[in-house]
């Protein structure tokens, strides 16, 4: 089976999806503020760069999917 892995930078348009996926993988952590800092290019957090990983058009929702 061939994977069609794509990366999409987190933006305001997909922020809710990114937060939902992150909370599914790490239910006790919330990275939303880190995502917002990245989107707004916070000068104190300039090293941040976040993406959503897709297999085709479906977002990969767990670390386990990446290991298959």
Gaussian input, Z-matrix of N, CA and C with variables (Angstrom, degrees):
# hf/3-21g

backbone

0 1
 N
 C     1     B1
 C     2     B2     1     A1
 N     3     B3     2     A2     1     D1
 C     4     B4     3     A3     2     D2
 C     5     B5     4     A4     3     D3
 N     6     B6     5     A5     4     D4
 C     7     B7     6     A6     5     D5
 C     8     B8     7     A7     6     D6
 N     9     B9     8     A8     7     D7
 C    10    B10     9     A9     8     D8
 C    11    B11    10    A10     9     D9
 N    12    B12    11    A11    10    D10
 C    13    B13    12    A12    11    D11
 C    14    B14    13    A13    12    D12
 N    15    B15    14    A14    13    D13
 C    16    B16    15    A15    14    D14
 C    17    B17    16    A16    15    D15
 N    18    B18    17    A17    16    D16
 C    19    B19    18    A18    17    D17
 C    20    B20    19    A19    18    D18
 N    21    B21    20    A20    19    D19
 C    22    B22    21    A21    20    D20
 C    23    B23    22    A22    21    D21
 N    24    B24    23    A23    22    D22
 C    25    B25    24    A24    23    D23
 C    26    B26    25    A25    24    D24
 N    27    B27    26    A26    25    D25
 C    28    B28    27    A27    26    D26
 C    29    B29    28    A28    27    D27
 N    30    B30    29    A29    28    D28
 C    31    B31    30    A30    29    D29
 C    32    B32    31    A31    30    D30
 N    33    B33    32    A32    31    D31
 C    34    B34    33    A33    32    D32
 C    35    B35    34    A34    33    D33
 N    36    B36    35    A35    34    D34
 C    37    B37    36    A36    35    D35
 C    38    B38    37    A37    36    D36
 N    39    B39    38    A38    37    D37
 C    40    B40    39    A39    38    D38
 C    41    B41    40    A40    39    D39
 N    42    B42    41    A41    40    D40
 C    43    B43    42    A42    41    D41
 C    44    B44    43    A43    42    D42
 N    45    B45    44    A44    43    D43
 C    46    B46    45    A45    44    D44
 C    47    B47    46    A46    45    D45
 N    48    B48    47    A47    46    D46
 C    49    B49    48    A48    47    D47
 C    50    B50    49    A49    48    D48
 N    51    B51    50    A50    49    D49
 C    52    B52    51    A51    50    D50
 C    53    B53    52    A52    51    D51
 N    54    B54    53    A53    52    D52
 C    55    B55    54    A54    53    D53
 C    56    B56    55    A55    54    D54
 N    57    B57    56    A56    55    D55
 C    58    B58    57    A57    56    D56
 C    59    B59    58    A58    57    D57
 N    60    B60    59    A59    58    D58
 C    61    B61    60    A60    59    D59
 C    62    B62    61    A61    60    D60
 N    63    B63    62    A62    61    D61
 C    64    B64    63    A63    62    D62
 C    65    B65    64    A64    63    D63
 N    66    B66    65    A65    64    D64
 C    67    B67    66    A66    65    D65
 C    68    B68    67    A67    66    D66
 N    69    B69    68    A68    67    D67
 C    70    B70    69    A69    68    D68
 C    71    B71    70    A70    69    D69
 N    72    B72    71    A71    70    D70
 C    73    B73    72    A72    71    D71
 C    74    B74    73    A73    72    D72
 N    75    B75    74    A74    73    D73
 C    76    B76    75    A75    74    D74
 C    77    B77    76    A76    75    D75
 N    78    B78    77    A77    76    D76
 C    79    B79    78    A78    77    D77
 C    80    B80    79    A79    78    D78
 N    81    B81    80    A80    79    D79
 C    82    B82    81    A81    80    D80
 C    83    B83    82    A82    81    D81
 N    84    B84    83    A83    82    D82
 C    85    B85    84    A84    83    D83
 C    86    B86    85    A85    84    D84
 N    87    B87    86    A86    85    D85
 C    88    B88    87    A87    86    D86
 C    89    B89    88    A88    87    D87
 N    90    B90    89    A89    88    D88
 C    91    B91    90    A90    89    D89
 C    92    B92    91    A91    90    D90
 N    93    B93    92    A92    91    D91
 C    94    B94    93    A93    92    D92
 C    95    B95    94    A94    93    D93
 N    96    B96    95    A95    94    D94
 C    97    B97    96    A96    95    D95
 C    98    B98    97    A97    96    D96
 N    99    B99    98    A98    97    D97
 C   100   B100    99    A99    98    D98
 C   101   B101   100   A100    99    D99
 N   102   B102   101   A101   100   D100
 C   103   B103   102   A102   101   D101
 C   104   B104   103   A103   102   D102
 N   105   B105   104   A104   103   D103
 C   106   B106   105   A105   104   D104
 C   107   B107   106   A106   105   D105
 N   108   B108   107   A107   106   D106
 C   109   B109   108   A108   107   D107
 C   110   B110   109   A109   108   D108
 N   111   B111   110   A110   109   D109
 C   112   B112   111   A111   110   D110
 C   113   B113   112   A112   111   D111
 N   114   B114   113   A113   112   D112
 C   115   B115   114   A114   113   D113
 C   116   B116   115   A115   114   D114
 N   117   B117   116   A116   115   D115
 C   118   B118   117   A117   116   D116
 C   119   B119   118   A118   117   D117
 N   120   B120   119   A119   118   D118
 C   121   B121   120   A120   119   D119
 C   122   B122   121   A121   120   D120
 N   123   B123   122   A122   121   D121
 C   124   B124   123   A123   122   D122
 C   125   B125   124   A124   123   D123
 N   126   B126   125   A125   124   D124
 C   127   B127   126   A126   125   D125
 C   128   B128   127   A127   126   D126
 N   129   B129   128   A128   127   D127
 C   130   B130   129   A129   128   D128
 C   131   B131   130   A130   129   D129
 N   132   B132   131   A131   130   D130
 C   133   B133   132   A132   131   D131
 C   134   B134   133   A133   132   D132
 N   135   B135   134   A134   133   D133
 C   136   B136   135   A135   134   D134
 C   137   B137   136   A136   135   D135
 N   138   B138   137   A137   136   D136
 C   139   B139   138   A138   137   D137
 C   140   B140   139   A139   138   D138
 N   141   B141   140   A140   139   D139
 C   142   B142   141   A141   140   D140
 C   143   B143   142   A142   141   D141
 N   144   B144   143   A143   142   D142
 C   145   B145   144   A144   143   D143
 C   146   B146   145   A145   144   D144
 N   147   B147   146   A146   145   D145
 C   148   B148   147   A147   146   D146
 C   149   B149   148   A148   147   D147
 N   150   B150   149   A149   148   D148
 C   151   B151   150   A150   149   D149
 C   152   B152   151   A151   150   D150
 N   153   B153   152   A152   151   D151
 C   154   B154   153   A153   152   D152
 C   155   B155   154   A154   153   D153
 N   156   B156   155   A155   154   D154
 C   157   B157   156   A156   155   D155
 C   158   B158   157   A157   156   D156
 N   159   B159   158   A158   157   D157
 C   160   B160   159   A159   158   D158
 C   161   B161   160   A160   159   D159
 N   162   B162   161   A161   160   D160
 C   163   B163   162   A162   161   D161
 C   164   B164   163   A163   162   D162
 N   165   B165   164   A164   163   D163
 C   166   B166   165   A165   164   D164
 C   167   B167   166   A166   165   D165
 N   168   B168   167   A167   166   D166
 C   169   B169   168   A168   167   D167
 C   170   B170   169   A169   168   D168
 N   171   B171   170   A170   169   D169
 C   172   B172   171   A171   170   D170
 C   173   B173   172   A172   171   D171
 N   174   B174   173   A173   172   D172
 C   175   B175   174   A174   173   D173
 C   176   B176   175   A175   174   D174
 N   177   B177   176   A176   175   D175
 C   178   B178   177   A177   176   D176
 C   179   B179   178   A178   177   D177
 N   180   B180   179   A179   178   D178
 C   181   B181   180   A180   179   D179
 C   182   B182   181   A181   180   D180
 N   183   B183   182   A182   181   D181
 C   184   B184   183   A183   182   D182
 C   185   B185   184   A184   183   D183
 N   186   B186   185   A185   184   D184
 C   187   B187   186   A186   185   D185
 C   188   B188   187   A187   186   D186
 N   189   B189   188   A188   187   D187
 C   190   B190   189   A189   188   D188
 C   191   B191   190   A190   189   D189
 N   192   B192   191   A191   190   D190
 C   193   B193   192   A192   191   D191
 C   194   B194   193   A193   192   D192
 N   195   B195   194   A194   193   D193
 C   196   B196   195   A195   194   D194
 C   197   B197   196   A196   195   D195
 N   198   B198   197   A197   196   D196
 C   199   B199   198   A198   197   D197
 C   200   B200   199   A199   198   D198
 N   201   B201   200   A200   199   D199
 C   202   B202   201   A201   200   D200
 C   203   B203   202   A202   201   D201

   B1=1.4427
   B2=1.5262
   B3=1.2982
   B4=1.4544
   B5=1.5211
   B6=1.3206
   B7=1.4654
   B8=1.5122
   B9=1.3046
   B10=1.4547
   B11=1.5254
   B12=1.3309
   B13=1.4553
   B14=1.5287
   B15=1.3404
   B16=1.4645
   B17=1.5178
   B18=1.3154
   B19=1.4552
   B20=1.5225
   B21=1.3372
   B22=1.4628
   B23=1.5216
   B24=1.3222
   B25=1.4624
   B26=1.5169
   B27=1.3113
   B28=1.4621
   B29=1.5192
   B30=1.3302
   B31=1.4629
   B32=1.5251
   B33=1.3123
   B34=1.4755
   B35=1.5274
   B36=1.3219
   B37=1.4629
   B38=1.5300
   B39=1.3213
   B40=1.4633
   B41=1.5352
   B42=1.3307
   B43=1.4601
   B44=1.5279
   B45=1.3290
   B46=1.4656
   B47=1.5278
   B48=1.3230
   B49=1.4607
   B50=1.5221
   B51=1.3198
   B52=1.4716
   B53=1.5256
   B54=1.3142
   B55=1.4628
   B56=1.5186
   B57=1.3246
   B58=1.4573
   B59=1.5303
   B60=1.3306
   B61=1.4645
   B62=1.5264
   B63=1.3246
   B64=1.4592
   B65=1.5291
   B66=1.3284
   B67=1.4657
   B68=1.5243
   B69=1.3324
   B70=1.4668
   B71=1.5215
   B72=1.3213
   B73=1.4625
   B74=1.5304
   B75=1.3253
   B76=1.4682
   B77=1.5254
   B78=1.3351
   B79=1.4623
   B80=1.5244
   B81=1.3115
   B82=1.4631
   B83=1.5235
   B84=1.3120
   B85=1.4629
   B86=1.5197
   B87=1.3179
   B88=1.4611
   B89=1.5218
   B90=1.3200
   B91=1.4608
   B92=1.5117
   B93=1.3385
   B94=1.4648
   B95=1.5222
   B96=1.3384
   B97=1.4694
   B98=1.5241
   B99=1.3252
   B100=1.4680
   B101=1.5221
   B102=1.3319
   B103=1.4644
   B104=1.5210
   B105=1.3338
   B106=1.4667
   B107=1.5215
   B108=1.3293
   B109=1.4695
   B110=1.5202
   B111=1.3245
   B112=1.4646
   B113=1.5254
   B114=1.3181
   B115=1.4679
   B116=1.5226
   B117=1.3174
   B118=1.4693
   B119=1.5151
   B120=1.3155
   B121=1.4617
   B122=1.5219
   B123=1.3268
   B124=1.4508
   B125=1.5308
   B126=1.3318
   B127=1.4677
   B128=1.5258
   B129=1.3067
   B130=1.4617
   B131=1.5206
   B132=1.3209
   B133=1.4574
   B134=1.5251
   B135=1.3151
   B136=1.4602
   B137=1.5246
   B138=1.3330
   B139=1.4616
   B140=1.5233
   B141=1.3216
   B142=1.4623
   B143=1.5231
   B144=1.3059
   B145=1.4596
   B146=1.5232
   B147=1.3180
   B148=1.4522
   B149=1.5202
   B150=1.3159
   B151=1.4642
   B152=1.5215
   B153=1.3306
   B154=1.4503
   B155=1.5195
   B156=1.3194
   B157=1.4577
   B158=1.5278
   B159=1.3157
   B160=1.4568
   B161=1.5256
   B162=1.3070
   B163=1.4635
   B164=1.5192
   B165=1.3172
   B166=1.4615
   B167=1.5221
   B168=1.3235
   B169=1.4650
   B170=1.5193
   B171=1.3376
   B172=1.4597
   B173=1.5233
   B174=1.3362
   B175=1.4637
   B176=1.5245
   B177=1.3149
   B178=1.4599
   B179=1.5217
   B180=1.3256
   B181=1.4539
   B182=1.5178
   B183=1.3067
   B184=1.4544
   B185=1.5159
   B186=1.3177
   B187=1.4492
   B188=1.5205
   B189=1.3177
   B190=1.4506
   B191=1.5372
   B192=1.3443
   B193=1.4592
   B194=1.5244
   B195=1.3148
   B196=1.4696
   B197=1.5240
   B198=1.3244
   B199=1.4556
   B200=1.5230
   B201=1.3217
   B202=1.4694
   B203=1.5071
   A1=108.89
   A2=117.42
   A3=122.57
   A4=110.55
   A5=115.97
   A6=120.90
   A7=109.98
   A8=115.47
   A9=122.16
   A10=106.80
   A11=116.31
   A12=122.62
   A13=109.82
   A14=114.97
   A15=122.54
   A16=109.12
   A17=115.96
   A18=122.34
   A19=108.44
   A20=116.13
   A21=121.40
   A22=108.03
   A23=116.93
   A24=120.44
   A25=110.34
   A26=115.77
   A27=120.20
   A28=108.76
   A29=114.48
   A30=123.13
   A31=108.05
   A32=116.54
   A33=120.23
   A34=110.25
   A35=117.62
   A36=121.35
   A37=113.19
   A38=117.89
   A39=119.75
   A40=112.93
   A41=116.77
   A42=121.97
   A43=111.99
   A44=117.94
   A45=120.46
   A46=111.25
   A47=117.10
   A48=120.81
   A49=110.38
   A50=117.11
   A51=120.89
   A52=111.21
   A53=116.73
   A54=120.62
   A55=111.26
   A56=116.76
   A57=120.75
   A58=111.03
   A59=116.76
   A60=120.89
   A61=110.43
   A62=116.85
   A63=121.10
   A64=110.38
   A65=117.31
   A66=120.77
   A67=112.44
   A68=117.67
   A69=120.04
   A70=110.98
   A71=116.53
   A72=121.02
   A73=110.65
   A74=116.28
   A75=122.78
   A76=108.74
   A77=118.19
   A78=121.02
   A79=114.83
   A80=118.90
   A81=120.91
   A82=113.33
   A83=116.91
   A84=121.34
   A85=109.39
   A86=116.47
   A87=121.01
   A88=108.19
   A89=115.85
   A90=121.00
   A91=114.05
   A92=117.69
   A93=120.61
   A94=112.30
   A95=117.83
   A96=119.62
   A97=110.55
   A98=118.04
   A99=119.91
   A100=110.43
   A101=117.09
   A102=120.66
   A103=110.60
   A104=117.08
   A105=121.55
   A106=109.94
   A107=117.50
   A108=120.48
   A109=110.82
   A110=116.91
   A111=121.42
   A112=110.43
   A113=116.32
   A114=121.25
   A115=110.78
   A116=116.08
   A117=121.14
   A118=112.56
   A119=116.86
   A120=123.32
   A121=111.46
   A122=114.57
   A123=122.18
   A124=108.78
   A125=118.29
   A126=120.00
   A127=113.33
   A128=117.82
   A129=120.83
   A130=112.01
   A131=117.35
   A132=122.15
   A133=109.91
   A134=117.78
   A135=122.62
   A136=114.21
   A137=117.11
   A138=119.39
   A139=112.52
   A140=117.24
   A141=120.89
   A142=111.84
   A143=115.04
   A144=121.64
   A145=106.52
   A146=117.36
   A147=121.69
   A148=110.87
   A149=114.66
   A150=121.54
   A151=109.93
   A152=115.07
   A153=122.25
   A154=105.36
   A155=116.61
   A156=121.34
   A157=108.38
   A158=115.72
   A159=122.05
   A160=110.30
   A161=115.28
   A162=122.00
   A163=104.28
   A164=115.72
   A165=120.14
   A166=108.39
   A167=116.39
   A168=120.38
   A169=112.60
   A170=117.19
   A171=121.45
   A172=110.75
   A173=117.50
   A174=118.68
   A175=110.06
   A176=115.59
   A177=120.69
   A178=106.21
   A179=115.83
   A180=121.05
   A181=114.48
   A182=118.30
   A183=118.04
   A184=109.80
   A185=114.89
   A186=121.04
   A187=110.18
   A188=115.77
   A189=120.70
   A190=111.42
   A191=117.60
   A192=120.36
   A193=111.76
   A194=116.56
   A195=120.56
   A196=112.16
   A197=116.57
   A198=121.01
   A199=113.23
   A200=118.35
   A201=121.06
   A202=111.63
   D1=128.52
   D2=-177.65
   D3=-95.01
   D4=133.95
   D5=177.22
   D6=-94.94
   D7=145.95
   D8=175.36
   D9=-116.77
   D10=77.46
   D11=-174.52
   D12=-80.66
   D13=129.03
   D14=178.04
   D15=-131.59
   D16=150.54
   D17=177.69
   D18=-117.10
   D19=134.70
   D20=178.48
   D21=-127.04
   D22=123.06
   D23=179.09
   D24=-60.78
   D25=143.93
   D26=177.49
   D27=-75.19
   D28=130.25
   D29=179.11
   D30=-131.24
   D31=177.81
   D32=174.91
   D33=-59.22
   D34=-33.28
   D35=-177.18
   D36=-68.12
   D37=-30.08
   D38=-178.25
   D39=-117.67
   D40=15.89
   D41=-178.24
   D42=-59.30
   D43=-43.70
   D44=-179.30
   D45=-63.72
   D46=-41.63
   D47=177.62
   D48=-62.84
   D49=-44.44
   D50=179.64
   D51=-60.94
   D52=-43.68
   D53=179.96
   D54=-65.87
   D55=-39.97
   D56=179.28
   D57=-63.70
   D58=-45.36
   D59=178.67
   D60=-62.93
   D61=-45.62
   D62=-178.99
   D63=-60.58
   D64=-39.97
   D65=179.94
   D66=-71.56
   D67=-26.70
   D68=174.59
   D69=-70.22
   D70=-37.80
   D71=-178.92
   D72=-77.41
   D73=-42.70
   D74=-178.92
   D75=-125.55
   D76=82.45
   D77=-173.14
   D78=-64.81
   D79=-19.39
   D80=-179.33
   D81=-97.59
   D82=7.88
   D83=-179.44
   D84=-129.30
   D85=150.86
   D86=177.00
   D87=-131.32
   D88=111.93
   D89=-177.93
   D90=-94.65
   D91=12.13
   D92=-174.65
   D93=-56.04
   D94=-44.62
   D95=-178.48
   D96=-64.58
   D97=-36.86
   D98=176.06
   D99=-62.50
   D100=-40.85
   D101=177.90
   D102=-62.52
   D103=-43.90
   D104=179.90
   D105=-62.99
   D106=-43.52
   D107=178.15
   D108=-58.79
   D109=-38.75
   D110=178.66
   D111=-66.25
   D112=-46.41
   D113=-178.64
   D114=-60.69
   D115=-44.13
   D116=-177.12
   D117=-82.79
   D118=1.09
   D119=179.14
   D120=52.79
   D121=50.80
   D122=177.55
   D123=-54.45
   D124=122.42
   D125=-176.64
   D126=-63.47
   D127=-21.86
   D128=178.50
   D129=-86.17
   D130=-9.91
   D131=-180.00
   D132=-126.85
   D133=33.83
   D134=-172.69
   D135=-64.51
   D136=-16.27
   D137=-179.62
   D138=-78.73
   D139=-8.31
   D140=-176.60
   D141=-78.31
   D142=137.07
   D143=175.29
   D144=-153.48
   D145=110.13
   D146=-174.85
   D147=-115.19
   D148=146.09
   D149=178.92
   D150=-136.73
   D151=157.07
   D152=168.29
   D153=-100.16
   D154=134.56
   D155=179.78
   D156=-98.88
   D157=129.74
   D158=-179.89
   D159=-116.35
   D160=143.65
   D161=167.97
   D162=-107.48
   D163=100.50
   D164=-170.42
   D165=70.30
   D166=-121.66
   D167=178.85
   D168=-102.28
   D169=-0.50
   D170=-177.95
   D171=-98.63
   D172=128.20
   D173=176.67
   D174=-68.89
   D175=141.26
   D176=175.93
   D177=-79.22
   D178=121.39
   D179=-170.31
   D180=-104.52
   D181=4.37
   D182=175.18
   D183=-154.18
   D184=154.29
   D185=177.34
   D186=-59.99
   D187=-33.72
   D188=-178.28
   D189=-59.90
   D190=-36.07
   D191=177.79
   D192=-59.23
   D193=-34.43
   D194=-178.17
   D195=-71.30
   D196=-23.13
   D197=-175.35
   D198=-91.39
   D199=-6.05
   D200=-177.05
   D201=-77.32

